[in-house]
């Protein structure tokens, strides 16, 4: 146990969204909180005081205040929830003995029911685990139903015992799938609620509303007016009584009504004062269009940090700064709090863009294509609200059927993957991720540096079911398909055109992207009538082995385009099969192709239409798969492993490579057995090692450049006798002496099988990543590695093992006996759980892992421990910043 108290744990501070969408600030209690704690206590009702202290404690004594506010942040920990300068909740634990602590809470009467108690428990449990506490106990009066509910609904297994008029509760605070699900569900509800206030405000004020037609504030107010915003609208301009016919006030606090949303368009240096004024007025959310913040350098970054700090301290969410604005086309709202002069029609697509400039392009493209939009948000510098928040909102939004996101960076990809995966289960999520050539981050975006290769992003997005596209053009190509057409039931395609050349292009595109052309390509006469084209289409749609139809038409002079388009729309609407079309001169959602009950999207080239169909097909396959439960290997000794890494992890940020003994010990706690390898340098040592291991044995060089290099003579296998071993050692020493001093190991021979590599890395941005590959040239030369982000489900592990190009070697390639894939997947699953549990494991490699027809053998393991980074998606709810 440390002899001195830990320093003030600033990393425990967090801004958290509550059940009603408001924000509170959580932080460790400080000695200078005595006055605020006293005020908090004085404001409590007699009932609340009795429920907390089991006595009518009208006033806290100096001794009690001293005890409550002076803690050691280890055995005695206190957290406070603050709103502005006021404390609205207090939670604390006191260690009783060993790994058990008593926990207690007190929530302000005025803020009960907002979920503050649940947030405090969540963060106290995380702090306790960090300090070695594993179990909480609490005494609660039976009438304190709210607090009993906080404990029972946290996802822990709570035991209850009634004794002397008090309910004694006890529970293990180790994270579990149940507690994770509870936390994530609460996070979803609260963040979606906060976005609801932004997208559907009852009242909006524009600060910086100007009478100058060229001013941004003037345009924002004008766009709100012209969109027909259904709520109350106010202008804030100290030099005018009204602006564009809208009532104007000097400041937000002078507006007589409650204001839900404030759009800020004043110079950066003036924004801080506006935010403080909004906080005093009880505003719920801000859209900061103003630029001049983190995108300009350190000075602007400091302004941005202060902006978010002030907003959160008053319970407000922030869109921006440097935002293009937000839009909601719902006829009951009609909100255009953006710089877009014209909007696309109301529709079923939700859109998100980080870039303000590209926000214009995104909305304009949707309008030109006739693709309806439900809601739109531009996050700008995404100092607070991000794409994760927007996805939380769209998950429950009945007006949105599909989602498109343009991302310039990912501040919390681990959370993005988690939220996107949940959303993708019910709605397609289409993502454009810019920065193809590097991991460059736009000015104003704060992102940790990733050490992963570029294709890791694609693999993690695929794991989440995201439809990854290269540009905005492709985003809308896919969107107009998934919004208006049913998802493909499979990869089987019919191709029907009025041009053999056009049909061949479409069929070739299908084949090149893995679709199976089972009908056609059928080409009617170029001058065929609409009725002839209809008949060919009807035959394709009626074919029982067809999942989707690719139609193409090049209009000759004698045929009216609209007649053919109407025929296609009507035939497509009669069935439940997916349809895409290529019509010369048509792009997007056209009137002719929308003439029936289901719109058929049009594309300028067959390649564009097929690419969109392929994306939808792959997404439908992902969505249709049962991923199974989260992996839960048996016989794990988590506590033993945790104690080991806590003892061995150095303070040096570069970390330390574990000895073979310690690495083997750590892995054994997770049920991974590593076969021993005995270091040898002389023939006598080799002979003795072989006796210990048992013949036949393998002899391997261990120099870094020679490991696993049988091609260089650094590995000898299946040595059955001592004389053979002695001879092989001498021969290898002579052969390899040019590489330096000879270091060798003797190891028992594993069953014949396929050598594999299983790794995990703790990435500063993405968190734990598990990697799999078939050993040798596939991994080392071709980079054939599959990656996934824990926690993994059974389907993820199966995808990981089968996701490498060399996977056929495991499954019986060219008549070979298939390996024991179940045993191999078990090893991968155990590594994934270890990596997820232990942030201190910076790198882990099992190499080689021999997958044989019966069983798997781990012959080598290396582990590096390092001080753990704070993961972007921690086990507590918190906002960025």
C-alpha positions, 0 to 999 in steps of 0.5 A: 500500500502506498505510504503517501496519498495519491495526488488529486485525480484530475482524470476523474473529472467528467462532464456527463449527460443526464437522463433529461439531456442536461449536463452536470460536471463530476469531479473529486471533492476538494477541501475548499468545497466546505461552504458549497457542501454546507449550502447543499445540506442546508437546501435539503429537505428533512426527509432527504437528510434523514434518508442519508444520515438516518438522523435529523441532522439539521446542520453539519458540524465543522468536524463533519465538514472536515471529514467530508471534504478532506479525503485521500482519493484512495481509501476515502473518495468523494465525488461531487456533481456540480451545476454552475457553482452549486453542488447538486449531488455527492457520492463517496466511498470509505474502504472498510477492509481489503477490497470492500468499501461502503458507498453512500449518496446524497442528491439535491431535492431539486435535481432528483429523478435526473439520473445523478445518483446512477452517474455518481455510482458509475464513476465511483465504481470506476474510481474504486476499481482503479484503487483496488476496491472490488466490492461495494456495500451500503446500508439503506432505509427501506423507504429510500426507494430511489436509492435502492433503485439506483443500486438494483438497476446498475447492472450488478448482482446485488444481494439484500439483507434486512437487519435492524430496520436497515437493508444491507446491500452488497455487490461486486463492482467488476464490469460485466456485460450486464453493467455495460449494457445498462451504462450504454442504454443510459448513455443512449437515452440521455444523449438522444434526449439532449439531441432532441432539444437541439433538433426540436426546440420550442424556441430559438434565439439568434445572437448576432442577428443583424440588419446587414444582409451580408452578415452571417447573423442576418442570413441565419435569422432569414433562413429560420424565418423562410423555413417557417420555424414553428416555434418562438423566434427571437433576435438578440441585437443590442442596437435594434428593437426588431430584426427582419420583423422578429422581436429583438433583445439586448441579451438572452437573459432579457428574453421573457420566455424560456429559450431552448436553443441559441444560435451564436454568430458573433466574433470569437472573443465575444462568444464566451460572454454570450455562453455565460449569459445563455447559462444564466438564462437556462438555455438547453443547447447552443449552435456556435457558427462563429469561427476563430477557435481551435482551427486558428491555433493555440489562442483559439483552442483556449477560447474553445476549451473555455466555451465548452467548459462554461456551457457544460457547467451550466448544463448545455450541449454545444454544436460547433464552434465553426459549425454550418448549423442544424436542420430539421425538415419535420413539418411540425418543426421546420428548423433551418438554423443553418447557412444553407439558403435552400434545403432538400425536401423532407425525407428519410435520410439523416445527414452529418458533416464535420466540415462546414464548407462541405455541409453546403455541398452535402445539402445541395447534392441531396436537393439536386438529386431530389433525395429527402432529408429528415435532419442535418447537423454540422459539428464544425470543430466538434468540441462537444456534439459529434457524430456519435451523438447524432447516431444516438438520436437517429437510433430512435428517430422514426423520421429517419430510415438511413444515415449518412456521415462525412467524417474528417476525423474520429475523436472516439472511434471505439464509441463510434464503432459501438454506437454505429453497430447498434444503429446499423442493426436497424438502419444503414449507416453510410460513412465517408471518411476523408484523409485517404492518404494519411491520418491527417487531422483538420485544424480544430479537431483534437485527435490522438495519433493512431499507430494502426495501418490505414486498412484497420479503419476499414476493418473496424467500420466493417465490424460495426456494419458501416457501409464505407464509401470513398466520397460524397457522390458514392454516399448519395448513390448508396443512400438513394438505394437504401432509402427507397428500395428493400435490401437485397435478399442475396447476391443473385442478380438479373440484368435487363437493358435495351443495349447489349453493350450496356448489359455487358458493362453492368454484368461485368461490374456485378461479377467484378464485385462478387455478385452473381448474374443468374438472369441475363444479361437480357437486351431487348431491341434498342427501339423496343417499346415501353411494353416490351421493356416491361415484359422483359423486366417482369420476367426478371422480377418473377424469376425465383432465383433473382434477388435484385434487378439491374435495369439499363436504358439508352433512349433512342429518338422514337421512345419517350423516356418517361414511359419506360421509367414509369414501366420500370417503377410499376414493375419494381413496385409489384415485388419485394426485390431490389432494383437499380437503374441506369437511364441516360440523363437521369440521376437521383430520385426522378419524378418518372421513377417515383411514379409508383409506390416505390421509387427506383434510384437512377444512376448515370453509369451501370458501374455506379448503380452496381457499386451501390447495389454491392454496398447494400448487398454486403450490408444486408448480409452483415445485418442478416447474420446472428453475431451471437453472444459476447465471447465468454471463455471459461476458467479465467482468473482475472484478479490474478492477472490484474494483480500481476500487471499492476505489480509489473507495469513500470512508470516508464512510458516505453514499458517493459517486455515481460520475461518468458516466465511472467508472460506465461503466467499472465497468459495462463490466467486467461487459459492460454497455455504456452509450451515451454522453450528451454534456452541452450548454448551447448550440446549438453544443455540441448540434450538435457533440455530435450530430456525435459521436453521429450522427443521429438523436439524442435531446435530454433534460433532466437535472434530477432532476425532469425526467429521463425526463419526456417528458410535461413536454416534457423529452425530444425524440426522433428529431431528424434535422437540425442545424436541428431540434436547435437549434430544439428546444434553444431551445424546451426551454430556454424551456419548462423555465426555470421548473424552474431552470437548463437542463442537457441531454444529446444522445444517439444514438437507440436502436432503438424498443422498451420502456423498462425499469429495472434496479436493484440495492441493497445492503440492510443486512439482505437484502444485494444485491437486484436489481430489474426493472420496465417504465419510466414509470408502471408503476414510478414510479406503480404500484410494479410492481417485481419483486425477487430476491436473488442469486446468481440462476439462469437461472430466477430471471432469467426470473421476474424479467423476467416477474414484473411486471404490465407484462411483457406489454408485452415479450412482444408485447402487442396485436400488437406485436413481442416484444422481445429477452428473451434480451438483456434477461435477459443485462443483468439477469444481469450486474447480479445478478453485479456486485451479488453480487460487489461489496458496495461498490455500494450502489445501481445503476440502469440507466435507461432500458434500451431492449429492442427486437426485436433487442438491448438498449440501456442509455442511462443509468446511475447508481452509488453506492459506499459502505463495504460492510456485513458481509453477514449471510450472508458467504462464511464459515461463522459463527454469529450473535453 
